[in-house]
């Protein structure tokens, strides 16, 4: 679902930084969509990086300054249209890192919108799989990284020890069930509006919402072991 024709000037948009609260993350996700400007950036090829001792970290830092690839609006659009719940900052930074790796490897010049969108989509898949692996291995979640799951902690009242698991569960649910939660919890829609927009009768939306929240907030079952599969399986 697209956001409509509203346009914001890039400099006026709300962009929370690291350690954003759930309210700040939700506020950014709910902003009207802005069509990204074309990215005009040439990645130095790997040979030039080696010769000039340019590190991936230096390139990533340069891209973060002013969002030179205009990735932030692409991240927000993908998350909103496909109803994923993450800290947008986390997805954006990871997408930049991924773009740097592949941009340098392939010597990409002025990456196309399709190229950037593909990397945003793959970034979200990678984050889900990373969280799933960390949860399966029962790796501890430090206090700082709890901000990555602020929406689950603050909006859905998930205990800190279970917020990463809740994120994996939510982001791998069927789209229709994710959508019911996202539109009500993130977008703040009423059941009546969900019905009017075409998500189904109120009874169906309410049932999807109830089942989805019960699954996400359930605190006793662990995940199944990670399964090998294709590089980019659909999570819808």
DASUL-V522470 format. One record per helix or strand of 2 or more residues. SS is the DSSP state (2 for helix, 1 for strand). FROM is the first residue (numbers start at 0). LEN is the number of residues. Records with the same first field share a line. If there is no record, write none. Layout:
SS->FROM-LEN + FROM-LEN
//
This chain:
2->9-3 + 21-8 + 45-7 + 55-9 + 70-12 + 87-19 + 112-24 + 143-12 + 159-12 + 174-12 + 190-7 + 201-16
//
